[in-house]
Amino acid sequence: MRKFIALVVGAVVGIAAAGGYIWWSYEEAKPVPVGAPTPPPTGEGWINLLDEAHKAGWKNISDDAQIFEIANGELHVHGITITPLRYAGYTAERFGDFDLHVEFKYEPGANSGIFLRMQEGDPDRRGFEVQVQDDFGNPPGKNSCGAIYDVVTPMFNMARPAGEWNSYDISLRGPNVEIVMNGWLIIKTDFSKMTTPLGKFDIPYAEMIPDGLIAIQDHGGEAWYRNFLIKPVK
């Protein structure tokens, strides 16, 4: 009898182990969406913040370190910062509601981010970050590429491999935010619903100041940005 029980238990454990392996393999083998950068928009009202007329508006708004350069229509973040964080900010104008198209790539392991409605010198009300980092092939999470950092998880992780260009098309209308990454809608959210603090932030997103600077984070690892096109909406 004991021998029979041992055989049954062993069979169940073996089946469970095999089933677990089959399930894991199936999950790993599931297809994932693949996107491609969208073309830069054209037409009236679009402003290239990296062209000759606007590139002087970019400053290191953290300190005097040389954390970036702009050449040939590209902003290159040198990736020298781990802590404290530094930011290259467009300081010539504040933006509230707008459409934004931007393309970016990064070296392996890099971490950066695009900050919108950022308040210079006020870290508790610094706007929100659309995450930029090398995490190609990972499942989406609240800190993955395309996330509204630490708050909103994208529907898909559309990040392309390190060294390849990606695109964001971001729309802000009051508290409503839409993010398209490499042609796929990955976030559609309403900050007005966020009436309590979320993630690591001390203030509710519903209380966020409705305009501010645009900034790029230097958080270790090189990153490049181009076709930084904005169309303010009155």
QUICORRA-V448443 format. One record per helix or strand of 3 or more residues. SS is the DSSP state (H for helix, E for strand). FROM is the first residue (numbers start at 1). LEN is the number of residues. If there is no record, write none. Layout:
<<SS/FROM/LEN> <SS/FROM/LEN>>
//
This chain:
<<H/2/28> <H/55/3> <E/58/3> <E/68/4> <E/74/4> <E/86/10> <E/98/9> <E/111/8> <H/123/3> <E/128/6> <E/166/8> <E/176/6> <E/184/7> <H/191/3> <H/205/3> <E/212/7> <E/223/10>>
//
